[in-house]
């Protein structure tokens, strides 16, 4: 808050230095004029003043006007291909640092510079994260904005580099404002009330979150861990009230990873979080020897419903397919006995989905890509691991155990990144 007051006072001084009153217009045209000014002015105070004005006007825009602004700013500040070509020819003829620097600036365009300067506004980082959240809403409809989004992502990867982030262990003594936000941000295994939250913070549980120094009390991403004997196979067992069962734990089961800021989607914070938390747990608890997950399987139901009968027959054969055809029925409920009766067939189908269904030569499932990219191996598939309405709508109650073999992490990671090789256990092998 104190820093914001300082930046606001500098912005007011900058407005005086500009020797002008900002236009009374509060629309896209006014924003584009201000964007020109922001790129043109070199002074810090004037830059802060203009960035603040842009952020205030932008917040007042309708959804449709925000879309117009993104399209206009993308066109206005994107690289000029003719100038890039001319400078490229010049560089080929005369290879020197000055020409290379000029070529790099032209190739980048001015969108990134606009984003950098917007970061000078009071609460500029939080504003830009929110702005990208708006941008992400338009990408499916307007794929032409992908390049603008890539500029946001490029800068966010630097600004939210783990070296700048602070890892905090969340406990019952953590500030109330943070605990309230955590309850709001947990979307997968919802925290029903404060008693539910307290259970997740007890001695046989661990809760860690990443914070950025300029986003006060705002967790960026958090992970929940249960200390278990062997990998957990039921999310209901993990989140149920404490039974005071004194089982000697030897495994850390990661059971929920939540990105709190939608505007930071695909900035890959989770990759660093898991490895850092593994280190923290090893330092704190020497009895924990094994690390793995009980992970959701988002998208599996959609894939099954959109798969052709011919494709499913090819995977399972006619006899097995006939036994799980009932899953196409929208009335499948939690606890449906037919799922247990056909557990092995469902498991075979899930394993095919995890390993064989690809996009760009990598698994179609985003959670699978995430864990494999971190160096994990697919350990097992468990039917009825999540017997909630949400679990059935998402994956017919199926969840996946990924395991992190600490002595093989780098090898598994390199094989996956370089050769698209998927690591899996002998339990999985017999179904492949």
C-alpha angles and dihedrals in degrees: 000000000000091000091050090054090053092049091047091053091049089050091053090050090048091053089056091048089054086059092215143096115238116247117271088227113109101190143097094278091055090050093051091051090050091048089058089050092048092054092044104047117082101190118101096220093049090045092053091049093051093044090052091050092050092050092049094049093044091056090058095053123108119241090258092051091049088055090051090049094052092049092047096046090047092055094040097052105028120115117284102234095199092055091045090054093049092048091047090056089048091051093050089054097042114024106196136135096254094054091045091051092049091047092051091051092050093047091051094049121202101285093093091048089053090052092047092052092046086060087070091071118102104276085005096156093052090046093053092049088053091046092054089049087060091046092053089059090063101045098090092049095039111032088171086079092064092097092053089049090050089056090054091048093048092056095040091055087061098039093047096041108147088242087071095043128090120220113214130186108229114222137165086268093059115116113284092234091060093046091052091051091049090054089052096046098049101096104159104051098020119218103229100194144335092284089056090049092048090055090056091054098052127116096274091051134064129201122189132177138185119229131188117221094235097045099071117211090348113125112213097197134347138194130206121210133190123201105225142163100255121339114321116247102188127056090198090059090051098050099037118110115282113276093191089239105166096213112161104241122217100164137064108215113197104210107168135027115180128188104212100190113058089194089067094056113144094012086118099230091146094066092064095038096062094048092047093049091049088056093048092050092047090053093048104038120031093184091069104090103157133056129196146127144250097213134185122241104222115188098023094111091048091050091049093048093048096044114103119245088241091058093048091047089053090053099044109016124240098281095052094040091055089057095056099034086103089075088077086067109101089213095071104134136197109279096023103168092213089070092058091044090055098036096130093050092049090047091053090051093049092050090051088051092050097047110023106035105084144179116193088353092302132099114287091225113088095208090053091050090049096053096040089050088055091055099262128144126220103250107175147334119232124200116213091017090134111035096178128112088251092050092052094046091050103040111349086264095302121141133179132229114216117186129208110213099196094203092053103037098108095044093050090045093050093046090052097044096042103033105016088241114164117214117214139162131252087258088065096038095071090060097048 
